[in-house]
């Protein structure tokens, strides 16, 4: 992942936008990583993957609940997975 200083990001914002379309760009300020710029497409793909993983974990938890390993939070988890689908 490309890293550029905030001053360069500010000065060359158009070039930063172009670079972010090809790959995520990390922006640093005073030697500290402070932000990441990426294309909308990559962001949406990332969010979709996070949601998929969350659904998988919820389903795994629901299976454990159905096996009687726990009853606490069962209604909440079932409502949550319904909202996510």
Residue pairs with C-beta under 8 A, 6 or more apart in sequence:
1 23
1 24
1 25
1 26
1 36
2 19
2 23
2 24
2 25
2 26
3 25
3 26
3 27
3 28
3 33
4 16
4 25
4 26
4 27
4 28
5 27
5 28
5 29
6 27
6 28
6 29
6 34
8 16
9 16
9 25
9 27
9 37
16 25
16 37
17 37
19 25
20 37
20 38
20 39
21 39
23 38
24 36
24 37
24 38
24 42
25 36
25 37
25 38
26 33
26 35
26 36
27 33
27 34
27 35
27 36
27 37
28 34
38 46
51 84
54 84
55 81
55 84
55 85
58 77
58 80
58 81
58 84
59 81
61 77
62 74
62 77
62 78
62 81
64 70
65 71
65 73
65 74
65 77
